[in-house]
Amino acid sequence: MNARLCKIALVASVGFFFFVVTLNDAILDYHGNYELVQHILSMDTLNTGELHAWRALRAPLPATGSYWVHHVFYLTVILWNAATGVLCFAGAGKLWAARRAPATVFNAAKDTAFTGLTLNLVLWLVALLAVAGEWFLMWQSKDWNEQDSAFRMFACLGIVLIFLALEDKELPAA
């Protein structure tokens, strides 16, 4: 039972983490991470200057000075994180409901949590490490390089996913 409770706690913790991330990014401090997205997609802080600027995304909104494509990218990340939080909370709920069930039922109840965790692993790997890190050369920026935090999140979520994936056995008879 202890392993099942640990799995439920970790999945619920991921859900809580992404609830806070979504709250911060969407409501409390939109501009904070938007600025990061803006600099990454604009490629305006690279140590190679304008050499690779043909890759940059710069499509200004009229009379605002901000770029619509940056807002779309950032809102996509916010919605992706929100979906992760919802799926992980729902997954933790399914696991909680199945915590005393036979192993086959508990193992089958992992599907929603698997989806939430995998969804966000894809975000960190594709959007941050591949697209931002390599295509937009984020790694060259001294001030706007988030590869370390992206890898840290990918690793943490990956560890939770691996632990969750471990097959649960039947509970001992009471």
Protein Blocks (a to p, Z undefined) as FASTA:
>chain_A
ZZmmmmmmmmmmmmmmmmmmmmmmmmmmmmlmmmmmmmmmnopabfkljmlmmmpccddd
ehklpafklmmmmmmmmmmmmmmmmmmmmmmmmmmmmmmmcfklmmmmmmmmmmmmmmmm
mmmmmmmmmmmmmmnommmpmklccklmmmmmmmmmmmmmmmmmpccdddddZZ
